[in-house]
């Protein structure tokens, strides 16, 4: 039996080369870029979607959160599938699904259909992220080349964040909101062709069985909590459905914790990892970082267009002070973290994000200083993001054993996407409490800013400083 297993593994073992084609890296990075782009490109199209489909604030929250809920909840399972079935195969499946679902999303005529498709897109996106990294790891046999390739792959994060609002605004104004989904079709096709032709097969790893109970618990907990937070302002916090959602979220979370404590090697997220204070701090901070980032993008996209009367493209331009630093500053942050450790860069980032949000809060009305405050606040926020997120990646990697590095990275990504879902739900609820968009935006910025400053307290007390050489 062991001989057969070894033969089977050998038949799918990769044949890495020291210098794989640059086209392969471009194709894999393109798939990752597409997944990240979909998280931000929708933001500036929300008012157009609202008008076209006749939906209110809660409907727009579901359009945004439908993607991140399934993406966050299934990332760790997608990593398991990549190991068990091969990264190349899973990546190709994810690309095909993402391209087809994006094309169908462009034809959605009801809120229910669009949200269902966004949930399905999150599943496809979850398949792409760990699988693309697995293919890169297998393709680059030389450690130095592999490190550079992974660095270039990871740098796509800032580029996607910078491009999302701008591309989304341009497409919405010139073609219509449906074009923000259609753009994924050619991107997925190009990535699919490149990967099919150039990517080596990846080794199939022996892993424990799928943690079904934990996976179901995670999906139900996040979905039920998001439902309660989104529908609470409209239905009333005492409404039966809202209370049931909160109770179901609590029960599902308890089921998840119980499942992880008993699953052993098959656990999606081994609880022993939380014995490391640095790991716990990195996950909590990652959640809060995306809480603020995604919540702010959601709230300000509506504010720019509804209160200031910007077009979709102008709203995309207004976000440039936030997005541009994320396209270049992470390179400097990576070097800084290498010298002094993740604690100070991460803490600086959270302080800048919190101050950037709070700086804008007093000027959401008709003040002549509003444009200046927006630019200054978004610039501080953007530099904060570019300091905090790379430092949290490094903080996670340094706080877990090497054999759990993949699970640690997946857990950080999951925590960040959970934070994104909660940020849209919570700050959207705060926005809904005020009679005017400007007033609601002011309070949402205050809540978001204070939450991010709490993140600074977590990083300064929980993350490690300079690592021992």
For each residue, the residues with C-beta under 8 A, 3 or more apart:
1: 4 5
2: 5 6
3: 6 7
4: 1 7 8
5: 1 2 8 9 206
6: 2 3 9 10
7: 3 4 10 11
8: 4 5 11 12 204
9: 5 6 12 13 203 204 206
10: 6 7 13
11: 7 8
12: 8 9 86 201 202 203 204
13: 9 10 201 203
14: 138 139 200 201 202 203
15: 200 201
16: 20 138 139 140 141 200
17: 20 139 141
18: 140 141 142 145
19: 142 145
20: 16 17 24 25 139 140 149 198 200
21: 24 25 198
22: 25 26
23: 26 27 194 198
24: 20 21 27 28 139 194 195 198 199
25: 20 21 22 28 29 136 149 152 153
26: 22 23 29 30 194
27: 23 24 30 31 190 191 193 194 195 198 199
28: 24 25 31 32 91 132 135 136 153 191 194 195 199
29: 25 26 32 33 132 152 153 156
30: 26 27 33 34 187 190 191 194
31: 27 28 34 35 91 94 95 98 128 132 187 188 191 195
32: 28 29 35 36 128 129 132 153 156
33: 29 30 36 37 156 159 160 187
34: 30 31 37 38 98 128 184 187 188 191
35: 31 32 38 39 71 98 125 128 129
36: 32 33 39 40 156 157 160 161 164
37: 33 34 40 41 160 163 164 167 184
38: 34 35 41 42 67 102 121 125 184
39: 35 36 42 67 68 160 164 294 420
40: 36 37 43 160 161 163 164 165 168 297
41: 37 38 44 45 163 164 165 167 168 171 180 183
42: 38 39 45 46 49 63 64 67 168 180
43: 40 46 64 164 165 168 297 298 301
44: 41 165 168 169 172 301 305 312 315 316 319
45: 41 42 48 49 168 169 171 172 177 180 312
46: 42 43 49 50 60 63 64 298 301 302
47: 50 51 301 302 305 306 312
48: 45 51 52 172 176 177 312
49: 42 45 46 52 53 55 60 63 114 177
50: 46 47 53 54 55 56 59 60
51: 47 48 54
52: 48 49 177
53: 49 50 59 108 109 110 111 114
54: 50 51
55: 49 50 58 59 60 63 111
56: 50 59 60 234
57: 60 61 302 428 431 432
58: 55 61 62 230 231 233 234 428 432
59: 50 53 55 56 62 63 111 115
60: 46 49 50 55 56 57 63 64 298 302 428
61: 57 58 64 65 230 298 424 425 428
62: 58 59 65 66 111 115 118 230
63: 42 46 49 55 59 60 66 111 114 115 118
64: 42 43 46 60 61 67 68 294 298 424
65: 61 62 68 69 226 230 421 424 425
66: 62 63 69 70 114 115 116 117 118 119 121 122
67: 38 39 42 64 70 71 118 119 121 122 125
68: 39 64 65 71 72 122 294 417 420 421 424
69: 65 66 72 73 119 122 219 222 223 226 421
70: 66 67 73 74 119 120 122 123 126 219
71: 35 67 68 74 75 122 123 125 126 417
72: 68 69 75 122 222 413 414 415 416 417 418 420 421
73: 69 70 215 218 219 222 223 414
74: 70 71 77 78 122 123 126 215 219
75: 71 72 78 79 126 129 130 410 413 414 417
76: 79 80 215 268 269 407 410 411 414
77: 74 80 81 126 210 211 215 268
78: 74 75 81 82 90 126 127 129 130 131
79: 75 76 82 83 130 406 407 410
80: 76 77 83 84 207 210 211 268
81: 77 78 84 85 90 127 131
82: 78 79 85 86 87 90 91 127 130 131 134 202
83: 79 80 87 134 204 205 207
84: 80 81 204 205 207
85: 81 82 89 90 204
86: 12 82 89 90 201 202 203 204
87: 82 83 90 91 130 131 132 133 134 135 137 138 202
88: 91 92 131 135 195 199 200 201 202
89: 85 86 92 93 202
90: 78 81 82 85 86 87 93 94 127 131 134
91: 28 31 82 87 88 94 95 127 128 131 132 134 135 195 199
92: 88 89 95 96 192 195 196
93: 89 90 96 97 127
94: 31 90 91 97 98 124 125 126 127 128 131
95: 31 91 92 98 99 128 188 191 192 195
96: 92 93 99 100 188 192
97: 93 94 100 101 120 123 124 127
98: 31 34 35 94 95 101 102 121 124 125 128 184 188
99: 95 96 102 103 184 185 187 188 189 192
100: 96 97 103 104
101: 97 98 104 105 117 120 121 124
102: 38 98 99 105 106 121 181 182 183 184 185 188
103: 99 100 106 107 181 182 184 185
104: 100 101 107 108 117
105: 101 102 108 114 117 118 121 181
106: 102 103 178 179 181 182
107: 103 104 178
108: 53 104 105 113 114 117
109: 53 113
110: 53 113 114
111: 53 55 59 62 63 114 115
112: 115 116
113: 108 109 110 116 117
114: 49 53 63 66 105 108 110 111 117 118
115: 59 62 63 66 111 112 118 119
116: 66 112 113 119 120
117: 66 101 104 105 108 113 114 120 121
118: 62 63 66 67 105 114 115 121 122
119: 66 67 69 70 115 116 122 123
120: 70 97 101 116 117 123 124
121: 38 66 67 98 101 102 105 117 118 124 125
122: 66 67 68 69 70 71 72 74 118 119 125 126
123: 70 71 74 97 119 120 126 127
124: 94 97 98 101 120 121 127 128
125: 35 38 67 71 94 98 121 122 128 129
126: 70 71 74 75 77 78 94 122 123 129
127: 78 81 82 90 91 93 94 97 123 124 130 131
128: 31 32 34 35 91 94 95 98 124 125 131 132
129: 32 35 75 78 125 126 132 133 413
130: 75 78 79 82 87 127 133 134 406 410
131: 78 81 82 87 88 90 91 94 127 128 134 135
132: 28 29 31 32 87 91 128 129 135 136 153
133: 87 129 130 136 137 150 153
134: 82 83 87 90 91 130 131 137 138 202
135: 28 87 88 91 131 132 138 139 195 199 200 202
136: 25 28 132 133 139 140 146 149 150 153
137: 87 133 134 140 146 150
138: 14 16 87 134 135 200 202 203
139: 14 16 17 20 24 135 136 149 199 200
140: 16 18 20 136 137 145 146 149
141: 16 17 18 145 146
142: 18 19 145 146
143: 146 147
144: 147 148
145: 18 19 140 141 142 148 149
146: 136 137 140 141 142 143 149 150
147: 143 144 150 151
148: 144 145 151 152
149: 20 25 136 139 140 145 146 152 153
150: 133 136 137 146 147 153 154
151: 147 148 154 155 334
152: 25 29 148 149 155 156
153: 25 28 29 32 132 133 136 149 150 156
154: 150 151 157 393
155: 151 152 158 159 330 331
156: 29 32 33 36 152 153 159 160
157: 36 154 160 161 326 330 389
158: 155 161 162 326 327 328 329 330 386
159: 33 155 156 162 163 327
160: 33 36 37 39 40 156 157 163 164
161: 36 40 157 158 164 323 326 327 385
162: 158 159 166 320 323 324 326 327
163: 37 40 41 159 160 166 167 323
164: 36 37 39 40 41 43 160 161 167 168 323
165: 40 41 43 44 168 169 297 301 315 316 319 323
166: 162 163 169 170 313 316 317 319 320 323
167: 37 41 163 164 170 171 180 183 316
168: 40 41 42 43 44 45 164 165 171 172 180 312 316
169: 44 45 165 166 172 173 311 312 313 314 315 316 317
170: 166 167 173 174 312 313 316
171: 41 45 167 168 174 175 176 177 179 180 183
172: 44 45 48 168 169 175 176 177 179 180 312 313
173: 169 170 311 312 313
174: 170 171 179 313
175: 171 172 178 179
176: 48 171 172 179
177: 45 48 49 52 171 172 180
178: 106 107 175 181 182
179: 106 171 172 174 175 176 182 183
180: 41 42 45 167 168 171 172 177 183
181: 102 103 105 106 178 184
182: 102 103 106 178 179 185
183: 41 102 167 171 179 180 186 187
184: 34 37 38 98 99 102 103 181 187 188
185: 99 102 103 182 188 189
186: 183 189 190
187: 30 31 33 34 99 183 184 190 191
188: 31 34 95 96 98 99 102 184 185 191 192
189: 99 185 186 192 193
190: 27 30 186 187 193 194
191: 27 28 30 31 34 95 187 188 194 195
192: 92 95 96 99 188 189 195 196
193: 27 189 190 196 197
194: 23 24 26 27 28 30 190 191 197 198 199
195: 24 27 28 31 88 91 92 95 135 191 192 198 199
196: 92 192 193 199
197: 193 194
198: 20 21 23 24 27 194 195
199: 24 27 28 88 91 135 139 194 195 196
200: 14 15 16 20 88 135 138 139
201: 12 13 14 15 86 88
202: 12 14 82 86 87 88 89 134 135 138
203: 9 12 13 14 86 138
204: 8 9 12 83 84 85 86
205: 83 84
206: 5 9
207: 80 83 84 265 266
208: 263 264 265 266
209: 266
210: 77 80 215 266
211: 77 80 214 215 259 260 263 266 267 268
212: 215 216
213: 216 217 255 259 263
214: 211 217 218 256 259 260 263 267 268 269
215: 73 74 76 77 210 211 212 218 219 268
216: 212 213 219 220 252 255
217: 213 214 220 221 252 253 255 256 259
218: 73 214 215 221 222 252 256 268
219: 69 70 73 74 215 216 222 223
220: 216 217 223 224 248 249 252 255
221: 217 218 224 225 248 249 250 252 253 255 256
222: 69 72 73 218 219 225 226 249 418 421
223: 69 73 219 220 226 227
224: 220 221 227 228 245 246 248 249 252
225: 221 222 228 229 245 246 249 422 425
226: 65 69 222 223 229 230 421 422 425
227: 223 224 230 231 241 242 245
228: 224 225 231 232 242 243 245 246 249
229: 225 226 232 422 425 426 428 429
230: 58 61 62 65 226 227 425 428 429
231: 58 227 228 234 235 239 241 242 245
232: 228 229 235 236 237 239 242 429
233: 58 429 432 433
234: 56 58 231 432
235: 231 232 239 241 242
236: 232 239 242
237: 232 242 243
238: 242 243
239: 231 232 235 236 242 243
240: 243 244
241: 227 231 235 244 245
242: 227 228 231 232 235 236 237 238 239 245 246
243: 228 237 238 239 240 246 247
244: 240 241 247 248
245: 224 225 227 228 231 241 242 248 249
246: 224 225 228 242 243 249 250
247: 243 244 250 251
248: 220 221 224 244 245 251 252
249: 220 221 222 224 225 228 245 246 252 253
250: 221 246 247 253 254
251: 247 248 254 255
252: 216 217 218 220 221 224 248 249 255 256
253: 217 221 249 250 256 257
254: 250 251 257 258
255: 213 216 217 220 221 251 252 258 259
256: 214 217 218 221 252 253 259 260
257: 253 254 260 261 271
258: 254 255 261 262
259: 211 213 214 217 255 256 262 263 267
260: 211 214 256 257 263 267 268 269 270 271
261: 257 258 271
262: 258 259
263: 208 211 213 214 259 260 266 267 268 270
264: 208 267
265: 207 208
266: 207 208 209 210 211 263
267: 211 214 259 260 263 264 270 271
268: 76 77 80 211 214 215 218 260 263 407
269: 76 214 260 273 407 411
270: 260 263 267 273 404 407
271: 257 260 261 267 274
272: 275
273: 269 270 276 279 400 404 407 408 411
274: 271 279 280
275: 272
276: 273 279 280 399 400
277: 280 281 399 462
278: 281 282 395 396 398 399 462 463 464
279: 273 274 276 282 283 396 399 400 408
280: 274 276 277 283 284 462
281: 277 278 284 285 395 458 459 461 462 463
282: 278 279 285 286 342 392 395 396 399 412 462 463
283: 279 280 286 287 396 411 412 415
284: 280 281 287 288 415 455 458 462
285: 281 282 288 289 346 350 388 392 395 455 458 459 462 463
286: 282 283 289 290 389 392 396 412 415 416 419
287: 283 284 290 291 415 416 418 419 422
288: 284 285 291 292 350 419 451 452 454 455 458
289: 285 286 292 293 349 350 353 385 388 389 392 416 419 452 455
290: 286 287 293 294 416 417 418 419 420 423
291: 287 288 294 295 419 420 422 423 426 448 451 452
292: 288 289 295 296 353 354 357 423 448 449 451 452 455
293: 289 290 296 297 353 385 420 423
294: 39 64 68 290 291 297 298 419 420 421 423 424
295: 291 292 298 299 423 424 426 427 428 444 448
296: 292 293 299 300 357 381 423 427 445 448
297: 40 43 165 293 294 300 301 319
298: 43 46 60 61 64 294 295 301 302 423 424 427 428
299: 295 296 302 303 427 428 431 440 441 444 445 448
300: 296 297 303 304 318 319 441
301: 43 44 46 47 165 297 298 304 305 315
302: 46 47 57 60 298 299 305 306 431 437 441
303: 299 300 306 307 308 364 437 438 441
304: 300 301 307 308 310 314 315 318
305: 44 47 301 302 308 309 310 311 312 315
306: 47 302 303 437
307: 303 304 364 436 437 438 441
308: 303 304 305
309: 305
310: 304 305 314 315 318
311: 169 173 305 314 315
312: 44 45 47 48 168 169 170 172 173 305 315 316
313: 166 169 170 172 173 174 316 317
314: 169 304 310 311 317 318
315: 44 165 169 301 304 305 310 311 312 318 319
316: 44 165 166 167 168 169 170 312 313 319 320
317: 166 169 313 314 320
318: 300 304 310 314 315 374 378
319: 44 165 166 297 300 315 316 322 323 378
320: 162 166 316 317 323 324
321: 324 325 374 375 376 378 379 382
322: 319 325 326 378 379 381 382 385
323: 161 162 163 164 165 166 319 320 326 327 382
324: 162 320 321 327 328 382
325: 321 322 328 329 379 382 383 385 386
326: 157 158 161 162 322 323 329 330 382 385 386
327: 158 159 161 162 323 324
328: 158 324 325 331 332 386
329: 158 325 326 332 333 383 386 387
330: 155 157 158 326 333 334 386 389 390
331: 155 328 334 335
332: 328 329 335 336
333: 329 330 336 337 345 386 387 390 391
334: 151 330 331 337 338 390 394
335: 331 332 338 339
336: 332 333 339 340 345
337: 333 334 340 341 342 345 390 391 394
338: 334 335
339: 335 336 466
340: 336 337 344 345 465 466
341: 337 344 394 398 463 464 465 466 467
342: 282 337 345 346 391 392 394 395 398 459 463 464
343: 346 347 391 395 459 460 463 464 465
344: 340 341 347 348 465
345: 333 336 337 340 342 348 349 387 388 390 391
346: 285 342 343 349 350 387 388 391 392 395 459 463
347: 343 344 350 351 456 459 460 463
348: 344 345 351 352 384 387 388
349: 289 345 346 352 353 383 384 385 386 387 388 389 391
350: 285 288 289 346 347 353 354 384 388 452 453 455 456 459
351: 347 348 354 355 384 453 456
352: 348 349 355 356 380 381 383 384 387
353: 289 292 293 349 350 356 357 380 381 384 385 388 449 452 455
354: 292 350 351 357 358 384 449 450 451 452 453 455 456
355: 351 352 358 359 377 380 384 449
356: 352 353 359 360 376 377 378 379 380 381 382 384 449
357: 292 296 353 354 360 361 377 381 445 446 448 449 452
358: 354 355 361 377 445 446 449 450
359: 355 356 373 376 377 380
360: 356 357 363 364 373 374 377 378 445
361: 357 358 364 442 443 445 446 449
362: 367 373 442
363: 360 367 369 370 373 374
364: 303 307 360 361 370 438 439 441 442 445
365: 370 438 442
366: 370
367: 362 363 370 373
368:
369: 363 372 373
370: 363 364 365 366 367 373 374
371: 374 375
372: 369 375 376
373: 359 360 362 363 367 369 370 376 377
374: 318 321 360 363 370 371 377 378
375: 321 371 372 378 379
376: 321 356 359 372 373 379 380
377: 355 356 357 358 359 360 373 374 380 381
378: 318 319 321 322 356 360 374 375 381 382
379: 321 322 325 356 375 376 382 383
380: 352 353 355 356 359 376 377 383 384
381: 296 322 352 353 356 357 377 378 384 385
382: 321 322 323 324 325 326 356 378 379 385 386
383: 325 329 349 352 379 380 386 387
384: 348 349 350 351 352 353 354 355 356 380 381 387 388 452
385: 161 289 293 322 325 326 349 353 381 382 388 389
386: 158 325 326 328 329 330 333 349 382 383 389 390
387: 329 333 345 346 348 349 352 383 384 390 391
388: 285 289 345 346 348 349 350 353 384 385 391 392 455 459
389: 157 286 289 330 349 385 386 392 393
390: 330 333 334 337 345 386 387 393 394
391: 333 337 342 343 345 346 349 387 388 394 395 459 463
392: 282 285 286 289 342 346 388 389 395 396 412 459
393: 154 389 390 396 397 409 412
394: 334 337 341 342 390 391 397 398
395: 278 281 282 285 342 343 346 391 392 398 399 459 463 464
396: 278 279 282 283 286 392 393 399 400 408 409 411 412
397: 393 394 400 405 408 409
398: 278 341 342 394 395 464 467
399: 276 277 278 279 282 395 396 408 464
400: 273 276 279 396 397 404 405 407 408
401: 404 405
402: 405
403:
404: 270 273 400 401 407 408
405: 397 400 401 402 408 409
406: 79 130 409 410
407: 76 79 268 269 270 273 400 404 410 411
408: 273 279 396 397 399 400 404 405 411 412
409: 393 396 397 405 406 412 413
410: 75 76 79 130 406 407 413 414
411: 76 269 273 283 396 407 408 414 415
412: 282 283 286 392 393 396 408 409 415 416
413: 72 75 129 409 410 416 417
414: 72 73 75 76 410 411 417 418
415: 72 283 284 286 287 411 412 418 419
416: 72 286 287 289 290 412 413 419 420
417: 68 71 72 75 290 413 414 420 421
418: 72 222 287 290 414 415 421 422
419: 286 287 288 289 290 291 294 415 416 422 423
420: 39 68 72 290 291 293 294 416 417 423 424
421: 65 68 69 72 222 226 294 417 418 424 425
422: 225 226 229 287 291 418 419 425 426
423: 290 291 292 293 294 295 296 298 419 420 426 427 448
424: 61 64 65 68 294 295 298 420 421 427 428
425: 61 65 225 226 229 230 421 422 428 429
426: 229 291 295 422 423 429 430 447
427: 295 296 298 299 423 424 430 431 444 447 448
428: 57 58 60 61 229 230 295 298 299 424 425 431 432 444
429: 229 230 232 233 425 426 432 433
430: 426 427 433 440 443 444 447
431: 57 299 302 427 428 434 437 440 441 443 444
432: 57 58 233 234 428 429 440
433: 233 429 430 440 443
434: 431 437 439 440 442 443
435: 439
436: 307 439 440
437: 302 303 306 307 431 434 440 441
438: 303 307 364 365 441 442
439: 364 434 435 436 442 443
440: 299 430 431 432 433 434 436 437 443 444
441: 299 300 302 303 307 364 431 437 438 444 445
442: 361 362 364 365 434 438 439 445 446
443: 361 430 431 433 434 439 440 446 447
444: 295 299 427 428 430 431 440 441 447 448
445: 296 299 357 358 360 361 364 441 442 448 449
446: 357 358 361 442 443 449 450
447: 426 427 430 443 444 450 451
448: 291 292 295 296 299 357 423 427 444 445 451 452
449: 292 353 354 355 356 357 358 361 445 446 452 453
450: 354 358 446 447 453 454
451: 288 291 292 354 447 448 454 455
452: 288 289 291 292 350 353 354 357 384 448 449 455 456
453: 350 351 354 449 450 456 457
454: 288 450 451 457 458
455: 284 285 288 289 292 350 353 354 388 451 452 458 459
456: 347 350 351 354 452 453 459 460
457: 453 454 460 461
458: 281 284 285 288 454 455 461 462
459: 281 285 342 343 346 347 350 388 391 392 395 455 456 462 463
460: 343 347 456 457 463
461: 281 457 458
462: 277 278 280 281 282 284 285 458 459
463: 278 281 282 285 341 342 343 346 347 391 395 459 460
464: 278 341 342 343 395 398 399 467
465: 340 341 343 344
466: 339 340 341
467: 341 398 464
468:
469:
